Amino acid sequence: MRRIDIRTSSGEYPIILGKNIISQLKEYISDYDKILLLSNEDIGNIYFKRVLQELKDERIRVFTIPEGESFKNLETLSTIYDYMAKENFSRKSLIISLGGGVVCDIGGFVGATYMRGIDFIQIPTSLLAQVDASIGGKTGVDTQYGKNLIGAFKQPKAVFIDVSFLSTLPKEQFSSGMAEVIKHSLIIEDKEYFEFLKVKREKIISLDSDNLIEMIAKSCDIKREIVERDEFEKGDRALLNLGHTYGHSIEKLFNFKGMTHGEGVAKGIIFELELSKILNRIDEDRIEEIKDIFKSYGLDPNPIYYPEEIILEIMKKDKKNSFDKINFILFSKEMKVYRDSVEIKYILEVNNLFSPRYIKGIIDIGTNSCRLFLAQVFQGEEIKIEREISKDVEIVKLGEDVNKNGYLKKEAISRTVECLKRYKKKADSYGAKELVAFATSATRDSKNRDEFLNQVKEIGIDIKCISGDREAQLNFLGNSIVFEERILVLDIGGGSTEFTLGEKGEIEFVKSINIGAVRGTERFFSTQNYTDDTIEKCREWVKDMISEVKFLKNKNFTLVGVAGTATTQISVQKQMRVYDSSKVHMSEIKLEELRENLKLFLECSVEKRKHIVGLEEKRADVIIAGTIILITIMEELGINKMIVSESDNLNGAMISKSI
């Protein structure tokens, strides 16, 4: 066990560091009337029992908050204050924060503000919190405009760092903490700590206790020295913000999801190194060396390009900036860190260095649904998807009755335009450089499509109507990322079905046929009249329409199903109350299992189908026709199983330079 004492104007407190040391906490909690053990739901489920058994103290009450940075806000604070007031916590009470950075920040802020201030103790369970958030007395919460905009300085009574907690830490969160550790090694002027992190990497990653304790002790000591010199961040303590100006900005653009704090800091440090290269001519080899150590600990340190109005606006909202200047921590030619404001032209020059890596959005406007795909891409000779950010789907029924009268209904247009407004807002919030939209059969075949296209253009989205063959090509391209063998990609949409055969990115055959779930429903089941006769008529229609693809029966390939009809089969089969893409993607379903799904659907009225687990309510009226089409195609082609893929035309469009 090690002890590091921190001395500030607010008093002195210890950092107790070791393995399995929670029992040492007893001597620090004897003088309080009540104790609140605060954690998030995930950590509480893992560690509450252990801590309570170690302390065996009837004064302790437990309270959990939701997991994630998005809950580090005033609403969460309010629930804690209300609970403490209801349970009669007083100025002689204590808060113990058990968790990562969010819990430590919130627990500290409650300690600083409840009844104008009560004592708190930090038990950080993540590496990030152990080397950063739990030490130094900075507390705070986020607002919609930025991180930690509301906060206070208040030092804890003690910090207990138990490295045994790291055994349950997800790999990406351990990597996130290592970004702060590497940051500490760059702030100090000698390279000894940096070299230690390079040489001991395998031991550290394997969670060797001795090396972890040595590393965390060194980082804590670096932060202790800086905090003691500058408790309230009026000078040197600002150096601890290395990487944070850009890092906090990119975290905010990612809505604190899909990118860890540590990855943001790593990208921010590289951004500041590139600024320093322009301003101070630092060595390019040193930048590459620092990139390499981030990568060796599982971090992607490459910054992302954002349109200049987006990156400047969000940086200016960072609490560290004032008077319209943007402050960074920079490196001198000798690699000594210092704080300075930087002219906008240099910030934009560095931002432009990363222009091949950006956020791209794809919108697919189908007959039944609208879908949005956001991803981080890198554009070289080819476009590669580096990170999937989100996929959204809304059932808008744009093509409702278009097969009957040839027109898009005004209410259908209105529903779709409202959906696209939401998609545009989301893409803008992520700082998307590019937003590409394409529409398929319903829009393409309608006589009043210009009315729809013009309304959408007014909200800043240009839609390209694509042919069924082009949609099929995009589906195949998306799946060529996933499959190396010969595949037949089958996309049963609302108005058309696409067949694409090929291997390793090369298409052998492509065909779009005007059969689909909405088209079939309107043609045969307009009143939800599923009789043996109407079902057989639907099946005969499908058989007749697919006559041109029946030669595929003699071909050797893997059948790959994409889009709503295919994915719904898996979500229903697995009874997914919440749709989980990771459990759908690459799942196999057999023809007999599809028949079981169809039987289930036919046994229910449309209202009862809306309550089938795994079946989206708005798809309930067209799923039977879609399933009949799927089963009939598989029977006619002599196929008894299908792989369901979520890598479809959205993915294909994402890696295409043009639609």
Number of C-alpha atoms within 10 A of each C-alpha: 11 13 13 15 13 21 17 18 10 12 10 13 17 16 25 22 22 22 17 13 16 17 12 12 18 12 8 11 20 10 10 15 14 23 23 21 23 26 28 19 16 14 20 20 12 12 16 17 10 12 16 15 11 15 15 11 14 9 12 17 15 14 16 18 20 14 17 16 19 17 19 23 19 15 9 15 17 12 13 21 16 11 13 19 12 9 11 11 20 17 16 14 21 23 26 28 28 26 28 27 27 27 32 32 26 27 29 32 25 25 27 24 14 17 14 9 17 21 22 27 26 29 28 30 28 27 28 23 23 30 26 24 22 34 23 23 23 23 26 24 23 19 14 10 12 20 22 19 16 15 19 20 17 22 28 28 19 23 25 23 30 23 24 16 19 19 13 12 16 11 13 16 18 21 26 26 24 26 29 26 25 21 24 23 21 20 21 15 12 12 11 11 19 18 13 13 20 16 11 14 16 13 14 20 17 11 17 13 17 13 18 22 21 15 19 20 22 17 21 24 18 18 21 21 14 19 22 15 16 17 23 19 15 9 13 17 18 18 20 20 22 27 27 25 27 25 25 23 25 27 24 23 21 17 15 17 15 12 19 21 24 30 29 28 29 32 25 27 32 22 27 23 27 25 24 23 19 13 15 16 15 19 15 11 9 12 15 12 11 20 19 16 20 25 15 15 23 18 23 18 23 19 25 20 22 23 17 16 10 17 19 16 11 18 23 19 18 21 14 16 15 12 6 11 15 20 19 28 25 27 25 15 14 11 19 13 21 16 16 12 14 16 11 13 9 15 18 18 14 20 20 16 14 16 16 14 23 21 27 23 29 24 27 21 27 24 27 23 22 21 20 25 23 26 23 19 21 21 15 9 7 9 15 18 17 13 14 14 17 12 16 11 15 16 18 24 25 27 28 23 19 22 18 10 11 16 18 24 19 13 13 16 23 16 16 22 20 14 19 23 15 13 24 19 12 15 22 17 14 22 23 22 18 14 22 19 20 21 20 23 24 29 28 18 17 18 14 15 17 12 12 21 19 14 15 20 12 9 14 13 20 16 20 16 21 15 15 22 18 18 31 27 27 23 28 35 28 25 26 24 17 13 18 12 13 20 22 27 31 26 27 26 26 32 25 22 24 25 26 24 24 20 17 16 18 13 18 11 15 20 18 21 18 18 22 28 29 30 27 26 22 19 17 20 20 15 9 14 13 18 12 9 11 14 17 14 14 21 20 12 16 22 18 10 13 21 10 11 18 14 11 16 14 9 12 10 17 17 20 25 27 25 21 21 24 27 22 23 22 25 21 18 16 14 14 17 13 10 19 10 13 9 12 21 16 18 14 15 18 14 17 12 15 22 14 13 18 19 12 14 21 14 11 13 14 17 11 12 22 18 13 18 17 20 24 20 16 16 22 18 22 23 25 28 28 26 23 20 24 24 19 19 19 17 14 17 16 13 16 15 17 22 21 24 23 25 22 27 25 27 25 22 25 28 22 16 10 7 16
